[in-house]
Amino acid sequence: MTLDKLETGNSAVITAVGGEGALRCRLLDMGLIPRTKVMVRKVAPLGDPIELFLRGYELTIRLEDAQKIEIEAITEKE
């Protein structure tokens, strides 16, 4: 599943970061690296952009970029 499909308030772990060239490097530089826990905090009224919480800070990214990030949802027991 990709990050753009994660609902507000839910958490997941990043499994892979797609994209090419500068975009992929920028996503990795912002802390969106594999095995990082991420939570969707807010979604803009029209659905783009989305606000994430990861590594102790908030990050807002475009929906198009979120589609390039593969995640695995975290169940409530974890």
PyMOL commands that place a pseudoatom at each C-alpha (Angstrom):
pseudoatom trace, name=CA, resn=MET, resi=1, chain=A, elem=C, hetatm=0, pos=[0.000, 0.000, 0.000]
pseudoatom trace, name=CA, resn=THR, resi=2, chain=A, elem=C, hetatm=0, pos=[1.194, 3.561, -0.538]
pseudoatom trace, name=CA, resn=LEU, resi=3, chain=A, elem=C, hetatm=0, pos=[1.284, 6.486, 1.892]
pseudoatom trace, name=CA, resn=ASP, resi=4, chain=A, elem=C, hetatm=0, pos=[-1.479, 8.387, 0.089]
pseudoatom trace, name=CA, resn=LYS, resi=5, chain=A, elem=C, hetatm=0, pos=[-3.940, 5.588, 1.037]
pseudoatom trace, name=CA, resn=LEU, resi=6, chain=A, elem=C, hetatm=0, pos=[-3.284, 5.857, 4.808]
pseudoatom trace, name=CA, resn=GLU, resi=7, chain=A, elem=C, hetatm=0, pos=[-6.194, 7.440, 6.669]
pseudoatom trace, name=CA, resn=THR, resi=8, chain=A, elem=C, hetatm=0, pos=[-5.903, 10.360, 9.097]
pseudoatom trace, name=CA, resn=GLY, resi=9, chain=A, elem=C, hetatm=0, pos=[-4.777, 9.272, 12.563]
pseudoatom trace, name=CA, resn=ASN, resi=10, chain=A, elem=C, hetatm=0, pos=[-3.376, 5.921, 11.407]
pseudoatom trace, name=CA, resn=SER, resi=11, chain=A, elem=C, hetatm=0, pos=[0.277, 4.908, 11.543]
pseudoatom trace, name=CA, resn=ALA, resi=12, chain=A, elem=C, hetatm=0, pos=[2.470, 2.821, 9.273]
pseudoatom trace, name=CA, resn=VAL, resi=13, chain=A, elem=C, hetatm=0, pos=[6.081, 1.859, 8.667]
pseudoatom trace, name=CA, resn=ILE, resi=14, chain=A, elem=C, hetatm=0, pos=[7.789, 2.882, 5.441]
pseudoatom trace, name=CA, resn=THR, resi=15, chain=A, elem=C, hetatm=0, pos=[8.990, -0.146, 3.485]
pseudoatom trace, name=CA, resn=ALA, resi=16, chain=A, elem=C, hetatm=0, pos=[10.318, 1.487, 0.294]
pseudoatom trace, name=CA, resn=VAL, resi=17, chain=A, elem=C, hetatm=0, pos=[10.775, 4.924, -1.250]
pseudoatom trace, name=CA, resn=GLY, resi=18, chain=A, elem=C, hetatm=0, pos=[10.250, 5.212, -4.989]
pseudoatom trace, name=CA, resn=GLY, resi=19, chain=A, elem=C, hetatm=0, pos=[10.772, 8.073, -7.372]
pseudoatom trace, name=CA, resn=GLU, resi=20, chain=A, elem=C, hetatm=0, pos=[13.812, 8.920, -9.398]
pseudoatom trace, name=CA, resn=GLY, resi=21, chain=A, elem=C, hetatm=0, pos=[16.788, 11.206, -9.124]
pseudoatom trace, name=CA, resn=ALA, resi=22, chain=A, elem=C, hetatm=0, pos=[16.389, 14.429, -7.167]
pseudoatom trace, name=CA, resn=LEU, resi=23, chain=A, elem=C, hetatm=0, pos=[12.869, 13.618, -5.967]
pseudoatom trace, name=CA, resn=ARG, resi=24, chain=A, elem=C, hetatm=0, pos=[13.946, 10.367, -4.324]
pseudoatom trace, name=CA, resn=CYS, resi=25, chain=A, elem=C, hetatm=0, pos=[16.966, 12.044, -2.717]
pseudoatom trace, name=CA, resn=ARG, resi=26, chain=A, elem=C, hetatm=0, pos=[14.782, 14.836, -1.380]
pseudoatom trace, name=CA, resn=LEU, resi=27, chain=A, elem=C, hetatm=0, pos=[12.281, 12.389, 0.149]
pseudoatom trace, name=CA, resn=LEU, resi=28, chain=A, elem=C, hetatm=0, pos=[15.115, 10.486, 1.823]
pseudoatom trace, name=CA, resn=ASP, resi=29, chain=A, elem=C, hetatm=0, pos=[16.705, 13.736, 3.073]
pseudoatom trace, name=CA, resn=MET, resi=30, chain=A, elem=C, hetatm=0, pos=[13.380, 14.717, 4.695]
pseudoatom trace, name=CA, resn=GLY, resi=31, chain=A, elem=C, hetatm=0, pos=[13.529, 11.541, 6.791]
pseudoatom trace, name=CA, resn=LEU, resi=32, chain=A, elem=C, hetatm=0, pos=[11.200, 9.344, 4.725]
pseudoatom trace, name=CA, resn=ILE, resi=33, chain=A, elem=C, hetatm=0, pos=[13.454, 6.306, 4.820]
pseudoatom trace, name=CA, resn=PRO, resi=34, chain=A, elem=C, hetatm=0, pos=[12.600, 2.601, 5.150]
pseudoatom trace, name=CA, resn=ARG, resi=35, chain=A, elem=C, hetatm=0, pos=[11.709, 1.309, 8.657]
pseudoatom trace, name=CA, resn=THR, resi=36, chain=A, elem=C, hetatm=0, pos=[10.553, 4.790, 9.770]
pseudoatom trace, name=CA, resn=LYS, resi=37, chain=A, elem=C, hetatm=0, pos=[7.207, 5.017, 11.582]
pseudoatom trace, name=CA, resn=VAL, resi=38, chain=A, elem=C, hetatm=0, pos=[4.924, 7.673, 10.094]
pseudoatom trace, name=CA, resn=MET, resi=39, chain=A, elem=C, hetatm=0, pos=[1.453, 8.926, 11.033]
pseudoatom trace, name=CA, resn=VAL, resi=40, chain=A, elem=C, hetatm=0, pos=[-0.972, 10.985, 8.939]
pseudoatom trace, name=CA, resn=ARG, resi=41, chain=A, elem=C, hetatm=0, pos=[-2.003, 13.972, 11.073]
pseudoatom trace, name=CA, resn=LYS, resi=42, chain=A, elem=C, hetatm=0, pos=[-4.082, 16.070, 8.679]
pseudoatom trace, name=CA, resn=VAL, resi=43, chain=A, elem=C, hetatm=0, pos=[-5.326, 16.118, 5.114]
pseudoatom trace, name=CA, resn=ALA, resi=44, chain=A, elem=C, hetatm=0, pos=[-6.114, 19.378, 3.322]
pseudoatom trace, name=CA, resn=PRO, resi=45, chain=A, elem=C, hetatm=0, pos=[-9.807, 19.949, 2.470]
pseudoatom trace, name=CA, resn=LEU, resi=46, chain=A, elem=C, hetatm=0, pos=[-9.280, 19.002, -1.172]
pseudoatom trace, name=CA, resn=GLY, resi=47, chain=A, elem=C, hetatm=0, pos=[-7.023, 16.060, -0.265]
pseudoatom trace, name=CA, resn=ASP, resi=48, chain=A, elem=C, hetatm=0, pos=[-3.683, 17.600, -1.224]
pseudoatom trace, name=CA, resn=PRO, resi=49, chain=A, elem=C, hetatm=0, pos=[-1.256, 18.087, 0.584]
pseudoatom trace, name=CA, resn=ILE, resi=50, chain=A, elem=C, hetatm=0, pos=[-1.098, 15.780, 3.605]
pseudoatom trace, name=CA, resn=GLU, resi=51, chain=A, elem=C, hetatm=0, pos=[0.601, 16.455, 6.929]
pseudoatom trace, name=CA, resn=LEU, resi=52, chain=A, elem=C, hetatm=0, pos=[2.701, 13.674, 8.428]
pseudoatom trace, name=CA, resn=PHE, resi=53, chain=A, elem=C, hetatm=0, pos=[4.295, 13.166, 11.832]
pseudoatom trace, name=CA, resn=LEU, resi=54, chain=A, elem=C, hetatm=0, pos=[7.578, 11.279, 11.857]
pseudoatom trace, name=CA, resn=ARG, resi=55, chain=A, elem=C, hetatm=0, pos=[10.832, 11.319, 13.822]
pseudoatom trace, name=CA, resn=GLY, resi=56, chain=A, elem=C, hetatm=0, pos=[9.422, 13.958, 16.210]
pseudoatom trace, name=CA, resn=TYR, resi=57, chain=A, elem=C, hetatm=0, pos=[8.487, 16.575, 13.617]
pseudoatom trace, name=CA, resn=GLU, resi=58, chain=A, elem=C, hetatm=0, pos=[5.689, 17.446, 11.224]
pseudoatom trace, name=CA, resn=LEU, resi=59, chain=A, elem=C, hetatm=0, pos=[6.162, 17.257, 7.472]
pseudoatom trace, name=CA, resn=THR, resi=60, chain=A, elem=C, hetatm=0, pos=[3.755, 18.254, 4.712]
pseudoatom trace, name=CA, resn=ILE, resi=61, chain=A, elem=C, hetatm=0, pos=[4.082, 16.562, 1.320]
pseudoatom trace, name=CA, resn=ARG, resi=62, chain=A, elem=C, hetatm=0, pos=[2.132, 16.506, -1.906]
pseudoatom trace, name=CA, resn=LEU, resi=63, chain=A, elem=C, hetatm=0, pos=[-0.205, 13.619, -2.586]
pseudoatom trace, name=CA, resn=GLU, resi=64, chain=A, elem=C, hetatm=0, pos=[1.742, 12.872, -5.777]
pseudoatom trace, name=CA, resn=ASP, resi=65, chain=A, elem=C, hetatm=0, pos=[4.912, 12.352, -3.728]
pseudoatom trace, name=CA, resn=ALA, resi=66, chain=A, elem=C, hetatm=0, pos=[3.078, 10.243, -1.123]
pseudoatom trace, name=CA, resn=GLN, resi=67, chain=A, elem=C, hetatm=0, pos=[2.085, 7.843, -3.918]
pseudoatom trace, name=CA, resn=LYS, resi=68, chain=A, elem=C, hetatm=0, pos=[5.759, 6.949, -4.365]
pseudoatom trace, name=CA, resn=ILE, resi=69, chain=A, elem=C, hetatm=0, pos=[6.214, 5.789, -0.755]
pseudoatom trace, name=CA, resn=GLU, resi=70, chain=A, elem=C, hetatm=0, pos=[5.373, 2.158, 0.033]
pseudoatom trace, name=CA, resn=ILE, resi=71, chain=A, elem=C, hetatm=0, pos=[4.152, 1.436, 3.566]
pseudoatom trace, name=CA, resn=GLU, resi=72, chain=A, elem=C, hetatm=0, pos=[2.955, -1.371, 5.797]
pseudoatom trace, name=CA, resn=ALA, resi=73, chain=A, elem=C, hetatm=0, pos=[0.109, -0.425, 8.145]
pseudoatom trace, name=CA, resn=ILE, resi=74, chain=A, elem=C, hetatm=0, pos=[0.626, -0.928, 11.869]
pseudoatom trace, name=CA, resn=THR, resi=75, chain=A, elem=C, hetatm=0, pos=[-2.034, -2.925, 13.669]
pseudoatom trace, name=CA, resn=GLU, resi=76, chain=A, elem=C, hetatm=0, pos=[-3.401, -1.739, 17.016]
pseudoatom trace, name=CA, resn=LYS, resi=77, chain=A, elem=C, hetatm=0, pos=[-1.509, -4.449, 18.940]
pseudoatom trace, name=CA, resn=GLU, resi=78, chain=A, elem=C, hetatm=0, pos=[1.866, -3.172, 17.777]
for i in range(1, 78): cmd.bond("trace and resi %d" % i, "trace and resi %d" % (i + 1))
show_as sticks, trace
zoom trace
